[in-house]
Amino acid sequence: MEDYEKLLAEGYGLRLCHSRRTRKGLVLQTDRGAWELRKAQGDLTAVLFEHAVRCHTYERGFRQMEVWIPARDGRPFVLGSEAAYVLSRYEKREDAVLDTAQDVARAAGTLARLHQAMAGVTAEGPKSGGHLIEDCEKKQRELAHIRKWIYRQSRHSAVDELVLRQYQRMHQRIVSAQEALSGGAYSALCHQAEEERALCHHLFKKSVLEQDAKGNYWVTGFSQCTFDCPLTDLAEFLRRMLREDWFGLPQARQAMEGYERETPLRKEEKETLGAMLLFPARYLKLLSGYYNKRRTIKNGAFLEKLTLSVAQSEKEEALARALVQA
């Protein structure tokens, strides 16, 4: 078991008075105030990159986030007996509430400001941009392979039947997304993002947002940041919100307005965002997991999840078409 008292004393020169465990880590009361200690995510190279992203973003004016306190040896972490740990100032905040279109619009505006501040990081880190066209080709083949496998079976489950009913529609959406990405500004936007050293958060959703006493949204969870086109973040945030029953096209338009109040989008950017949303990412991810792990997933629960995904994909398609026509 980790000796936190020793870790704090040797690593940061703090004397531990008492501690309490939270969902994210430990809140520590010390002789110099309250701090929060968490296990670092990833290997040490990833931790150093995340620290560089946090420092750069904070220095660029985005202050609704935590920065890590350097240890006595100057590193942004300390090594314990079980893991590496990072330390930040503790401030009591509540989980974010995203129950109205206004809430989501404010969150989208927060994402836009985050994108502005993250751009230009000089540290080297992982890159993930520019692969959507190849992903479309790969998923076309995978979807066709799944249909072929289903046809070879003597009996079809309810999941199989749903997949067959949706095949033509989903296949056409993949094709349409690929054509829009190939013939549009996607490659140029990815090149621009690379030149600007733009970053994506990749985990921007309700669970990484917190609210302070003034109602401001704070962003956590920077461990998945990569160099990528920021539209990827916005598309995924909208996808996640479209899973909510109450969130439809009018609410998505308000979210877009919230983002554009901070970062206006050009016509070609909206068209590219529409192409991203046209690609049925969640539906295909569910199918891939199910047909690669058929013996470990219960059909009943999965059928419900897949049916909800189909309903969500219909809203995605409606939003994609609206963005292209905007």
DRENDO-482612 format. One record per residue (C-alpha): residue in three letters; residue number from 1; x, y, z. Coordinates in nm, 3 decimals, padded with zeros to 5 digits. Layout:
<vextors>
residuo: ALA num: NUM xx: X yy: Y zz: Z $
...
</vextors>
This chain:
<vextors>
residuo: MET num: 1 xx: 00.000 yy: 00.000 zz: 00.000 $
residuo: GLU num: 2 xx: 00.123 yy: 00.346 zz: -00.095 $
residuo: ASP num: 3 xx: 00.276 yy: 00.555 zz: 00.183 $
residuo: TYR num: 4 xx: 00.122 yy: 00.893 zz: 00.097 $
residuo: GLU num: 5 xx: 00.271 yy: 01.068 zz: 00.397 $
residuo: LYS num: 6 xx: 00.622 yy: 00.977 zz: 00.284 $
residuo: LEU num: 7 xx: 00.541 yy: 01.053 zz: -00.079 $
residuo: LEU num: 8 xx: 00.422 yy: 01.405 zz: 00.006 $
residuo: ALA num: 9 xx: 00.708 yy: 01.478 zz: 00.241 $
residuo: GLU num: 10 xx: 00.986 yy: 01.359 zz: 00.010 $
residuo: GLY num: 11 xx: 00.828 yy: 01.463 zz: -00.318 $
residuo: TYR num: 12 xx: 00.674 yy: 01.799 zz: -00.231 $
residuo: GLY num: 13 xx: 00.789 yy: 01.897 zz: 00.117 $
residuo: LEU num: 14 xx: 00.435 yy: 01.881 zz: 00.253 $
residuo: ARG num: 15 xx: 00.328 yy: 01.740 zz: 00.588 $
residuo: LEU num: 16 xx: 00.010 yy: 01.532 zz: 00.565 $
residuo: CYS num: 17 xx: -00.252 yy: 01.601 zz: 00.831 $
residuo: HIS num: 18 xx: -00.538 yy: 01.388 zz: 00.700 $
residuo: SER num: 19 xx: -00.685 yy: 01.263 zz: 00.372 $
residuo: ARG num: 20 xx: -01.007 yy: 01.144 zz: 00.217 $
residuo: ARG num: 21 xx: -01.068 yy: 00.944 zz: -00.097 $
residuo: THR num: 22 xx: -01.278 yy: 01.077 zz: -00.385 $
residuo: ARG num: 23 xx: -01.387 yy: 00.939 zz: -00.721 $
residuo: LYS num: 24 xx: -01.080 yy: 01.089 zz: -00.886 $
residuo: GLY num: 25 xx: -00.811 yy: 01.043 zz: -00.622 $
residuo: LEU num: 26 xx: -00.722 yy: 01.174 zz: -00.277 $
residuo: VAL num: 27 xx: -00.795 yy: 01.509 zz: -00.118 $
residuo: LEU num: 28 xx: -00.508 yy: 01.584 zz: 00.119 $
residuo: GLN num: 29 xx: -00.512 yy: 01.836 zz: 00.400 $
residuo: THR num: 30 xx: -00.153 yy: 01.942 zz: 00.469 $
residuo: ASP num: 31 xx: 00.038 yy: 02.204 zz: 00.664 $
residuo: ARG num: 32 xx: 00.015 yy: 02.421 zz: 00.348 $
residuo: GLY num: 33 xx: -00.348 yy: 02.387 zz: 00.254 $
residuo: ALA num: 34 xx: -00.559 yy: 02.138 zz: 00.061 $
residuo: TRP num: 35 xx: -00.430 yy: 01.945 zz: -00.238 $
residuo: GLU num: 36 xx: -00.552 yy: 01.671 zz: -00.469 $
residuo: LEU num: 37 xx: -00.333 yy: 01.372 zz: -00.551 $
residuo: ARG num: 38 xx: -00.411 yy: 01.144 zz: -00.844 $
residuo: LYS num: 39 xx: -00.252 yy: 00.855 zz: -01.025 $
residuo: ALA num: 40 xx: -00.102 yy: 00.970 zz: -01.353 $
residuo: GLN num: 41 xx: -00.254 yy: 00.821 zz: -01.669 $
residuo: GLY num: 42 xx: -00.024 yy: 00.647 zz: -01.918 $
residuo: ASP num: 43 xx: 00.352 yy: 00.606 zz: -01.922 $
residuo: LEU num: 44 xx: 00.588 yy: 00.883 zz: -01.816 $
residuo: THR num: 45 xx: 00.628 yy: 01.013 zz: -02.172 $
residuo: ALA num: 46 xx: 00.251 yy: 01.058 zz: -02.193 $
residuo: VAL num: 47 xx: 00.247 yy: 01.227 zz: -01.851 $
residuo: LEU num: 48 xx: 00.514 yy: 01.477 zz: -01.958 $
residuo: PHE num: 49 xx: 00.321 yy: 01.558 zz: -02.277 $
residuo: GLU num: 50 xx: -00.003 yy: 01.606 zz: -02.083 $
residuo: HIS num: 51 xx: 00.180 yy: 01.837 zz: -01.841 $
residuo: ALA num: 52 xx: 00.312 yy: 02.041 zz: -02.135 $
residuo: VAL num: 53 xx: -00.040 yy: 02.067 zz: -02.279 $
residuo: ARG num: 54 xx: -00.184 yy: 02.179 zz: -01.946 $
residuo: CYS num: 55 xx: 00.084 yy: 02.443 zz: -01.890 $
residuo: HIS num: 56 xx: 00.057 yy: 02.578 zz: -02.245 $
residuo: THR num: 57 xx: -00.323 yy: 02.593 zz: -02.230 $
residuo: TYR num: 58 xx: -00.320 yy: 02.768 zz: -01.893 $
residuo: GLU num: 59 xx: -00.060 yy: 03.021 zz: -02.006 $
residuo: ARG num: 60 xx: -00.269 yy: 03.095 zz: -02.317 $
residuo: GLY num: 61 xx: -00.552 yy: 03.214 zz: -02.093 $
residuo: PHE num: 62 xx: -00.774 yy: 02.910 zz: -02.037 $
residuo: ARG num: 63 xx: -00.787 yy: 02.899 zz: -01.658 $
residuo: GLN num: 64 xx: -01.078 yy: 02.659 zz: -01.596 $
residuo: MET num: 65 xx: -00.845 yy: 02.362 zz: -01.559 $
residuo: GLU num: 66 xx: -00.591 yy: 02.221 zz: -01.317 $
residuo: VAL num: 67 xx: -00.217 yy: 02.252 zz: -01.355 $
residuo: TRP num: 68 xx: 00.019 yy: 02.013 zz: -01.184 $
residuo: ILE num: 69 xx: 00.256 yy: 02.130 zz: -00.913 $
residuo: PRO num: 70 xx: 00.623 yy: 02.046 zz: -00.984 $
residuo: ALA num: 71 xx: 00.787 yy: 01.814 zz: -00.734 $
residuo: ARG num: 72 xx: 01.109 yy: 01.902 zz: -00.555 $
residuo: ASP num: 73 xx: 01.312 yy: 01.753 zz: -00.840 $
residuo: GLY num: 74 xx: 01.130 yy: 01.971 zz: -01.097 $
residuo: ARG num: 75 xx: 00.930 yy: 01.692 zz: -01.255 $
residuo: PRO num: 76 xx: 00.549 yy: 01.722 zz: -01.276 $
residuo: PHE num: 77 xx: 00.503 yy: 01.393 zz: -01.092 $
residuo: VAL num: 78 xx: 00.646 yy: 01.180 zz: -00.815 $
residuo: LEU num: 79 xx: 00.711 yy: 00.810 zz: -00.833 $
residuo: GLY num: 80 xx: 00.554 yy: 00.603 zz: -00.559 $
residuo: SER num: 81 xx: 00.590 yy: 00.233 zz: -00.499 $
residuo: GLU num: 82 xx: 00.284 yy: 00.155 zz: -00.715 $
residuo: ALA num: 83 xx: 00.252 yy: 00.434 zz: -00.973 $
residuo: ALA num: 84 xx: 00.340 yy: 00.790 zz: -01.070 $
residuo: TYR num: 85 xx: 00.131 yy: 01.059 zz: -00.901 $
residuo: VAL num: 86 xx: 00.045 yy: 01.420 zz: -00.987 $
residuo: LEU num: 87 xx: -00.055 yy: 01.695 zz: -00.745 $
residuo: SER num: 88 xx: -00.277 yy: 01.999 zz: -00.794 $
residuo: ARG num: 89 xx: -00.448 yy: 02.258 zz: -00.577 $
residuo: TYR num: 90 xx: -00.783 yy: 02.136 zz: -00.442 $
residuo: GLU num: 91 xx: -01.095 yy: 02.340 zz: -00.505 $
residuo: LYS num: 92 xx: -01.442 yy: 02.207 zz: -00.433 $
residuo: ARG num: 93 xx: -01.646 yy: 02.180 zz: -00.753 $
residuo: GLU num: 94 xx: -01.964 yy: 01.997 zz: -00.851 $
residuo: ASP num: 95 xx: -02.026 yy: 01.762 zz: -01.142 $
residuo: ALA num: 96 xx: -02.143 yy: 01.955 zz: -01.447 $
residuo: VAL num: 97 xx: -02.511 yy: 01.975 zz: -01.533 $
residuo: LEU num: 98 xx: -02.597 yy: 01.953 zz: -01.904 $
residuo: ASP num: 99 xx: -02.974 yy: 01.928 zz: -01.889 $
residuo: THR num: 100 xx: -03.077 yy: 02.213 zz: -02.116 $
residuo: ALA num: 101 xx: -02.981 yy: 02.346 zz: -02.458 $
residuo: GLN num: 102 xx: -02.835 yy: 02.653 zz: -02.287 $
residuo: ASP num: 103 xx: -02.608 yy: 02.431 zz: -02.074 $
residuo: VAL num: 104 xx: -02.483 yy: 02.247 zz: -02.382 $
residuo: ALA num: 105 xx: -02.428 yy: 02.573 zz: -02.570 $
residuo: ARG num: 106 xx: -02.214 yy: 02.701 zz: -02.282 $
residuo: ALA num: 107 xx: -02.019 yy: 02.375 zz: -02.279 $
residuo: ALA num: 108 xx: -01.964 yy: 02.402 zz: -02.656 $
residuo: GLY num: 109 xx: -01.834 yy: 02.755 zz: -02.605 $
residuo: THR num: 110 xx: -01.597 yy: 02.620 zz: -02.341 $
residuo: LEU num: 111 xx: -01.471 yy: 02.364 zz: -02.594 $
residuo: ALA num: 112 xx: -01.409 yy: 02.639 zz: -02.850 $
residuo: ARG num: 113 xx: -01.206 yy: 02.845 zz: -02.601 $
residuo: LEU num: 114 xx: -01.015 yy: 02.531 zz: -02.504 $
residuo: HIS num: 115 xx: -00.927 yy: 02.465 zz: -02.868 $
residuo: GLN num: 116 xx: -00.801 yy: 02.821 zz: -02.909 $
residuo: ALA num: 117 xx: -00.577 yy: 02.795 zz: -02.602 $
residuo: MET num: 118 xx: -00.441 yy: 02.447 zz: -02.678 $
residuo: ALA num: 119 xx: -00.320 yy: 02.535 zz: -03.029 $
residuo: GLY num: 120 xx: 00.052 yy: 02.587 zz: -03.072 $
residuo: VAL num: 121 xx: 00.190 yy: 02.338 zz: -02.821 $
residuo: THR num: 122 xx: 00.560 yy: 02.292 zz: -02.899 $
residuo: ALA num: 123 xx: 00.606 yy: 01.964 zz: -02.713 $
residuo: GLU num: 124 xx: 00.604 yy: 01.649 zz: -02.923 $
residuo: GLY num: 125 xx: 00.309 yy: 01.415 zz: -02.872 $
residuo: PRO num: 126 xx: 00.082 yy: 01.165 zz: -03.045 $
residuo: LYS num: 127 xx: -00.087 yy: 01.251 zz: -03.375 $
residuo: SER num: 128 xx: -00.423 yy: 01.113 zz: -03.485 $
residuo: GLY num: 129 xx: -00.549 yy: 01.344 zz: -03.758 $
residuo: GLY num: 130 xx: -00.631 yy: 01.276 zz: -04.122 $
residuo: HIS num: 131 xx: -00.744 yy: 00.913 zz: -04.097 $
residuo: LEU num: 132 xx: -01.120 yy: 00.941 zz: -04.146 $
residuo: ILE num: 133 xx: -01.114 yy: 00.867 zz: -04.519 $
residuo: GLU num: 134 xx: -00.918 yy: 00.547 zz: -04.457 $
residuo: ASP num: 135 xx: -01.151 yy: 00.463 zz: -04.167 $
residuo: CYS num: 136 xx: -01.449 yy: 00.485 zz: -04.405 $
residuo: GLU num: 137 xx: -01.287 yy: 00.236 zz: -04.641 $
residuo: LYS num: 138 xx: -01.203 yy: 00.001 zz: -04.356 $
residuo: LYS num: 139 xx: -01.556 yy: 00.013 zz: -04.209 $
residuo: GLN num: 140 xx: -01.715 yy: -00.050 zz: -04.550 $
residuo: ARG num: 141 xx: -01.520 yy: -00.375 zz: -04.574 $
residuo: GLU num: 142 xx: -01.595 yy: -00.467 zz: -04.212 $
residuo: LEU num: 143 xx: -01.969 yy: -00.406 zz: -04.251 $
residuo: ALA num: 144 xx: -01.978 yy: -00.614 zz: -04.569 $
residuo: HIS num: 145 xx: -01.789 yy: -00.893 zz: -04.391 $
residuo: ILE num: 146 xx: -02.041 yy: -00.890 zz: -04.104 $
residuo: ARG num: 147 xx: -02.332 yy: -00.918 zz: -04.347 $
residuo: LYS num: 148 xx: -02.160 yy: -01.206 zz: -04.525 $
residuo: TRP num: 149 xx: -02.105 yy: -01.383 zz: -04.191 $
residuo: ILE num: 150 xx: -02.473 yy: -01.340 zz: -04.100 $
residuo: TYR num: 151 xx: -02.588 yy: -01.486 zz: -04.431 $
residuo: ARG num: 152 xx: -02.376 yy: -01.796 zz: -04.368 $
residuo: GLN num: 153 xx: -02.557 yy: -01.870 zz: -04.041 $
residuo: SER num: 154 xx: -02.848 yy: -02.113 zz: -04.041 $
residuo: ARG num: 155 xx: -03.035 yy: -01.906 zz: -03.781 $
residuo: HIS num: 156 xx: -03.040 yy: -01.530 zz: -03.733 $
residuo: SER num: 157 xx: -03.068 yy: -01.353 zz: -03.400 $
residuo: ALA num: 158 xx: -03.270 yy: -01.034 zz: -03.351 $
residuo: VAL num: 159 xx: -02.943 yy: -00.843 zz: -03.367 $
residuo: ASP num: 160 xx: -02.857 yy: -01.007 zz: -03.700 $
residuo: GLU num: 161 xx: -03.197 yy: -00.913 zz: -03.840 $
residuo: LEU num: 162 xx: -03.156 yy: -00.551 zz: -03.731 $
residuo: VAL num: 163 xx: -02.813 yy: -00.534 zz: -03.892 $
residuo: LEU num: 164 xx: -02.949 yy: -00.671 zz: -04.218 $
residuo: ARG num: 165 xx: -03.238 yy: -00.422 zz: -04.219 $
residuo: GLN num: 166 xx: -03.002 yy: -00.133 zz: -04.161 $
residuo: TYR num: 167 xx: -02.727 yy: -00.251 zz: -04.395 $
residuo: GLN num: 168 xx: -02.809 yy: -00.049 zz: -04.707 $
residuo: ARG num: 169 xx: -02.870 yy: 00.268 zz: -04.513 $
residuo: MET num: 170 xx: -02.553 yy: 00.247 zz: -04.306 $
residuo: HIS num: 171 xx: -02.345 yy: 00.141 zz: -04.603 $
residuo: GLN num: 172 xx: -02.469 yy: 00.442 zz: -04.800 $
residuo: ARG num: 173 xx: -02.389 yy: 00.674 zz: -04.511 $
residuo: ILE num: 174 xx: -02.032 yy: 00.547 zz: -04.502 $
residuo: VAL num: 175 xx: -01.999 yy: 00.594 zz: -04.877 $
residuo: SER num: 176 xx: -02.150 yy: 00.944 zz: -04.861 $
residuo: ALA num: 177 xx: -01.923 yy: 01.043 zz: -04.573 $
residuo: GLN num: 178 xx: -01.617 yy: 00.915 zz: -04.758 $
residuo: GLU num: 179 xx: -01.712 yy: 01.102 zz: -05.076 $
residuo: ALA num: 180 xx: -01.777 yy: 01.424 zz: -04.883 $
residuo: LEU num: 181 xx: -01.448 yy: 01.397 zz: -04.696 $
residuo: SER num: 182 xx: -01.248 yy: 01.309 zz: -05.008 $
residuo: GLY num: 183 xx: -01.405 yy: 01.578 zz: -05.224 $
residuo: GLY num: 184 xx: -01.423 yy: 01.850 zz: -04.960 $
residuo: ALA num: 185 xx: -01.189 yy: 02.048 zz: -04.739 $
residuo: TYR num: 186 xx: -01.111 yy: 01.770 zz: -04.490 $
residuo: SER num: 187 xx: -00.751 yy: 01.709 zz: -04.602 $
residuo: ALA num: 188 xx: -00.678 yy: 02.082 zz: -04.622 $
residuo: LEU num: 189 xx: -00.822 yy: 02.138 zz: -04.273 $
residuo: CYS num: 190 xx: -00.613 yy: 01.854 zz: -04.134 $
residuo: HIS num: 191 xx: -00.304 yy: 02.008 zz: -04.295 $
residuo: GLN num: 192 xx: -00.394 yy: 02.347 zz: -04.148 $
residuo: ALA num: 193 xx: -00.440 yy: 02.190 zz: -03.804 $
residuo: GLU num: 194 xx: -00.100 yy: 02.025 zz: -03.837 $
residuo: GLU num: 195 xx: 00.067 yy: 02.356 zz: -03.926 $
residuo: GLU num: 196 xx: -00.105 yy: 02.529 zz: -03.634 $
residuo: ARG num: 197 xx: -00.021 yy: 02.237 zz: -03.404 $
residuo: ALA num: 198 xx: -00.387 yy: 02.216 zz: -03.308 $
residuo: LEU num: 199 xx: -00.493 yy: 01.969 zz: -03.042 $
residuo: CYS num: 200 xx: -00.803 yy: 01.764 zz: -02.971 $
residuo: HIS num: 201 xx: -00.911 yy: 01.681 zz: -02.617 $
residuo: HIS num: 202 xx: -01.079 yy: 01.356 zz: -02.735 $
residuo: LEU num: 203 xx: -01.272 yy: 01.307 zz: -02.409 $
residuo: PHE num: 204 xx: -01.482 yy: 01.624 zz: -02.401 $
residuo: LYS num: 205 xx: -01.814 yy: 01.517 zz: -02.250 $
residuo: LYS num: 206 xx: -02.028 yy: 01.566 zz: -01.941 $
residuo: SER num: 207 xx: -01.816 yy: 01.342 zz: -01.719 $
residuo: VAL num: 208 xx: -01.500 yy: 01.555 zz: -01.768 $
residuo: LEU num: 209 xx: -01.678 yy: 01.882 zz: -01.692 $
residuo: GLU num: 210 xx: -01.715 yy: 02.034 zz: -01.346 $
residuo: GLN num: 211 xx: -01.880 yy: 02.355 zz: -01.226 $
residuo: ASP num: 212 xx: -01.733 yy: 02.596 zz: -00.976 $
residuo: ALA num: 213 xx: -01.929 yy: 02.818 zz: -00.736 $
residuo: LYS num: 214 xx: -01.984 yy: 03.077 zz: -01.012 $
residuo: GLY num: 215 xx: -02.120 yy: 02.818 zz: -01.255 $
residuo: ASN num: 216 xx: -01.813 yy: 02.817 zz: -01.480 $
residuo: TYR num: 217 xx: -01.729 yy: 02.490 zz: -01.652 $
residuo: TRP num: 218 xx: -01.390 yy: 02.338 zz: -01.568 $
residuo: VAL num: 219 xx: -01.234 yy: 02.078 zz: -01.798 $
residuo: THR num: 220 xx: -01.055 yy: 01.767 zz: -01.672 $
residuo: GLY num: 221 xx: -00.928 yy: 01.449 zz: -01.839 $
residuo: PHE num: 222 xx: -00.645 yy: 01.567 zz: -02.067 $
residuo: SER num: 223 xx: -00.476 yy: 01.227 zz: -02.092 $
residuo: GLN num: 224 xx: -00.608 yy: 01.151 zz: -02.443 $
residuo: CYS num: 225 xx: -00.499 yy: 01.474 zz: -02.614 $
residuo: THR num: 226 xx: -00.347 yy: 01.433 zz: -02.959 $
residuo: PHE num: 227 xx: -00.258 yy: 01.659 zz: -03.250 $
residuo: ASP num: 228 xx: -00.573 yy: 01.652 zz: -03.462 $
residuo: CYS num: 229 xx: -00.829 yy: 01.872 zz: -03.637 $
residuo: PRO num: 230 xx: -01.045 yy: 02.036 zz: -03.363 $
residuo: LEU num: 231 xx: -01.362 yy: 01.957 zz: -03.560 $
residuo: THR num: 232 xx: -01.309 yy: 01.597 zz: -03.448 $
residuo: ASP num: 233 xx: -01.377 yy: 01.706 zz: -03.088 $
residuo: LEU num: 234 xx: -01.685 yy: 01.904 zz: -03.182 $
residuo: ALA num: 235 xx: -01.830 yy: 01.615 zz: -03.386 $
residuo: GLU num: 236 xx: -01.778 yy: 01.370 zz: -03.101 $
residuo: PHE num: 237 xx: -01.929 yy: 01.608 zz: -02.846 $
residuo: LEU num: 238 xx: -02.241 yy: 01.647 zz: -03.060 $
residuo: ARG num: 239 xx: -02.260 yy: 01.268 zz: -03.106 $
residuo: ARG num: 240 xx: -02.252 yy: 01.216 zz: -02.733 $
residuo: MET num: 241 xx: -02.524 yy: 01.473 zz: -02.674 $
residuo: LEU num: 242 xx: -02.743 yy: 01.324 zz: -02.947 $
residuo: ARG num: 243 xx: -02.765 yy: 01.008 zz: -02.735 $
residuo: GLU num: 244 xx: -02.991 yy: 01.204 zz: -02.499 $
residuo: ASP num: 245 xx: -03.364 yy: 01.170 zz: -02.575 $
residuo: TRP num: 246 xx: -03.428 yy: 01.543 zz: -02.530 $
residuo: PHE num: 247 xx: -03.139 yy: 01.652 zz: -02.752 $
residuo: GLY num: 248 xx: -03.232 yy: 01.691 zz: -03.118 $
residuo: LEU num: 249 xx: -03.167 yy: 01.916 zz: -03.416 $
residuo: PRO num: 250 xx: -03.284 yy: 02.244 zz: -03.250 $
residuo: GLN num: 251 xx: -03.063 yy: 02.181 zz: -02.947 $
residuo: ALA num: 252 xx: -02.770 yy: 02.086 zz: -03.172 $
residuo: ARG num: 253 xx: -02.810 yy: 02.415 zz: -03.357 $
residuo: GLN num: 254 xx: -02.788 yy: 02.599 zz: -03.023 $
residuo: ALA num: 255 xx: -02.474 yy: 02.404 zz: -02.936 $
residuo: MET num: 256 xx: -02.322 yy: 02.508 zz: -03.270 $
residuo: GLU num: 257 xx: -02.413 yy: 02.869 zz: -03.195 $
residuo: GLY num: 258 xx: -02.239 yy: 02.837 zz: -02.859 $
residuo: TYR num: 259 xx: -01.922 yy: 02.711 zz: -03.026 $
residuo: GLU num: 260 xx: -01.934 yy: 02.975 zz: -03.300 $
residuo: ARG num: 261 xx: -01.973 yy: 03.262 zz: -03.056 $
residuo: GLU num: 262 xx: -01.613 yy: 03.185 zz: -02.963 $
residuo: THR num: 263 xx: -01.484 yy: 03.037 zz: -03.291 $
residuo: PRO num: 264 xx: -01.687 yy: 03.109 zz: -03.608 $
residuo: LEU num: 265 xx: -01.680 yy: 02.824 zz: -03.860 $
residuo: ARG num: 266 xx: -01.643 yy: 02.873 zz: -04.234 $
residuo: LYS num: 267 xx: -01.878 yy: 02.701 zz: -04.478 $
residuo: GLU num: 268 xx: -01.620 yy: 02.434 zz: -04.567 $
residuo: GLU num: 269 xx: -01.566 yy: 02.361 zz: -04.197 $
residuo: LYS num: 270 xx: -01.939 yy: 02.310 zz: -04.142 $
residuo: GLU num: 271 xx: -01.953 yy: 02.081 zz: -04.444 $
residuo: THR num: 272 xx: -01.660 yy: 01.880 zz: -04.308 $
residuo: LEU num: 273 xx: -01.827 yy: 01.859 zz: -03.967 $
residuo: GLY num: 274 xx: -02.140 yy: 01.733 zz: -04.142 $
residuo: ALA num: 275 xx: -01.940 yy: 01.464 zz: -04.322 $
residuo: MET num: 276 xx: -01.792 yy: 01.355 zz: -03.988 $
residuo: LEU num: 277 xx: -02.139 yy: 01.323 zz: -03.837 $
residuo: LEU num: 278 xx: -02.269 yy: 01.138 zz: -04.142 $
residuo: PHE num: 279 xx: -02.022 yy: 00.860 zz: -04.066 $
residuo: PRO num: 280 xx: -02.214 yy: 00.629 zz: -03.822 $
residuo: ALA num: 281 xx: -01.923 yy: 00.591 zz: -03.584 $
residuo: ARG num: 282 xx: -02.103 yy: 00.465 zz: -03.272 $
residuo: TYR num: 283 xx: -02.319 yy: 00.216 zz: -03.462 $
residuo: LEU num: 284 xx: -02.014 yy: 00.069 zz: -03.633 $
residuo: LYS num: 285 xx: -01.817 yy: 00.057 zz: -03.309 $
residuo: LEU num: 286 xx: -02.097 yy: -00.139 zz: -03.143 $
residuo: LEU num: 287 xx: -02.115 yy: -00.385 zz: -03.433 $
residuo: SER num: 288 xx: -01.740 yy: -00.436 zz: -03.432 $
residuo: GLY num: 289 xx: -01.738 yy: -00.516 zz: -03.061 $
residuo: TYR num: 290 xx: -02.041 yy: -00.746 zz: -03.085 $
residuo: TYR num: 291 xx: -01.934 yy: -00.956 zz: -03.381 $
residuo: ASN num: 292 xx: -01.578 yy: -00.988 zz: -03.255 $
residuo: LYS num: 293 xx: -01.699 yy: -01.097 zz: -02.906 $
residuo: ARG num: 294 xx: -02.017 yy: -01.286 zz: -02.982 $
residuo: ARG num: 295 xx: -01.977 yy: -01.529 zz: -02.695 $
residuo: THR num: 296 xx: -01.940 yy: -01.264 zz: -02.425 $
residuo: ILE num: 297 xx: -02.222 yy: -01.020 zz: -02.504 $
residuo: LYS num: 298 xx: -02.586 yy: -01.086 zz: -02.413 $
residuo: ASN num: 299 xx: -02.814 yy: -01.039 zz: -02.712 $
residuo: GLY num: 300 xx: -03.104 yy: -00.876 zz: -02.526 $
residuo: ALA num: 301 xx: -02.905 yy: -00.592 zz: -02.371 $
residuo: PHE num: 302 xx: -02.705 yy: -00.539 zz: -02.686 $
residuo: LEU num: 303 xx: -03.016 yy: -00.527 zz: -02.906 $
residuo: GLU num: 304 xx: -03.151 yy: -00.242 zz: -02.694 $
residuo: LYS num: 305 xx: -02.822 yy: -00.057 zz: -02.714 $
residuo: LEU num: 306 xx: -02.799 yy: -00.108 zz: -03.091 $
residuo: THR num: 307 xx: -03.160 yy: 00.005 zz: -03.142 $
residuo: LEU num: 308 xx: -03.086 yy: 00.326 zz: -02.949 $
residuo: SER num: 309 xx: -02.778 yy: 00.372 zz: -03.162 $
residuo: VAL num: 310 xx: -02.989 yy: 00.354 zz: -03.478 $
residuo: ALA num: 311 xx: -03.220 yy: 00.623 zz: -03.340 $
residuo: GLN num: 312 xx: -02.919 yy: 00.837 zz: -03.251 $
residuo: SER num: 313 xx: -02.771 yy: 00.789 zz: -03.599 $
residuo: GLU num: 314 xx: -03.092 yy: 00.924 zz: -03.753 $
residuo: LYS num: 315 xx: -03.045 yy: 01.246 zz: -03.556 $
residuo: GLU num: 316 xx: -02.679 yy: 01.256 zz: -03.661 $
residuo: GLU num: 317 xx: -02.781 yy: 01.226 zz: -04.025 $
residuo: ALA num: 318 xx: -03.037 yy: 01.507 zz: -03.991 $
residuo: LEU num: 319 xx: -02.776 yy: 01.736 zz: -03.834 $
residuo: ALA num: 320 xx: -02.519 yy: 01.640 zz: -04.100 $
residuo: ARG num: 321 xx: -02.760 yy: 01.732 zz: -04.380 $
residuo: ALA num: 322 xx: -02.843 yy: 02.064 zz: -04.207 $
residuo: LEU num: 323 xx: -02.476 yy: 02.155 zz: -04.176 $
residuo: VAL num: 324 xx: -02.410 yy: 02.086 zz: -04.542 $
residuo: GLN num: 325 xx: -02.703 yy: 02.312 zz: -04.639 $
residuo: ALA num: 326 xx: -02.607 yy: 02.591 zz: -04.395 $
</vextors>
